[in-house]
Amino acid sequence: MTVSLLARRVALVLVAALIISIAVLPTRASAHGGPYELKVAHDGAGGFTVSARYTRDAHVVEAIMDAVVTAVAADGTTVGPVALISSNQGIGRWVTEEPILEEGEWTVTAKTTTPQLAQASIEVNVEPLAPPIEIESNDEAVMSDDPSVAAAPDGIGNNALLIVVVLGGLLVAGVAAVVVMIQLRNKRR
């Protein structure tokens, strides 16, 4: 096999890998849309978190939502609707600004109408909070109540990770092709 034939084959493989990666990325992104499911979680103190994922590909719904929660107690007491705010703990998470429920058993329903209608309910039992534990220490702990001090994001999103993997694979394939071509060129001399 000649060097030029091998170089053509390597170039053809690289071009094919690039075309496949370009074809795959839009397909994954276009899978977004359609129906989504809400997940409601209780923080144990009367506050709630709502997240949404597309049912087709399980990716996080990044669109602005108008999430609200309502709650009905076992004795018929109602709370809400209470509008949720976007959480600083990641994309696609909506939270109550503060606890909204008192002690008792509740049925909590989260609902959105934008970007489309979705609804989910959970049963929760809100119990009184235990008193804080006092720790005696000579060291002063530094705590911040500043809301601008936010938690780190949950991690790289699925699309960003896919792009990194594809680009990394193309880089490795390109380096391998250059090494093979150099070795063949040196062998030919």
Stockholm file with secondary structure:
# STOCKHOLM 1.0

chainA/1-189         MTVSLLARRVALVLVAALIISIAVLPTRASAHGGPYELKVAHDGAGGFTVSARYTRDAHVVEAIMDAVVTAVAADGTTVGPVALISSNQGIGRWVTEEPILEEGEWTVTAKTTTPQLAQASIEVNVEPLAPPIEIESNDEAVMSDDPSVAAAPDGIGNNALLIVVVLGGLLVAGVAAVVVMIQLRNKRR
#=GR chainA/1-189 SS CCHHHHHHHHHHHHHHHHHHHHHHHHHHHHTCCSCEEEEEEECSSSCEEEEEEETTTCCBCCSCCCCEEEEEETTSCEEEEEECEECSSSTTEEECSSCCCCSEEEEEEEEECSSSCEEEEEEEEECCCCCCCCCCCSSCCCCCCCTTSCCCCSCCCHHHHHHHHHHHHHHHHHHHHHHHHHHHHHHHC
#=GC SS_cons         CCHHHHHHHHHHHHHHHHHHHHHHHHHHHHTCCSCEEEEEEECSSSCEEEEEEETTTCCBCCSCCCCEEEEEETTSCEEEEEECEECSSSTTEEECSSCCCCSEEEEEEEEECSSSCEEEEEEEEECCCCCCCCCCCSSCCCCCCCTTSCCCCSCCCHHHHHHHHHHHHHHHHHHHHHHHHHHHHHHHC
//
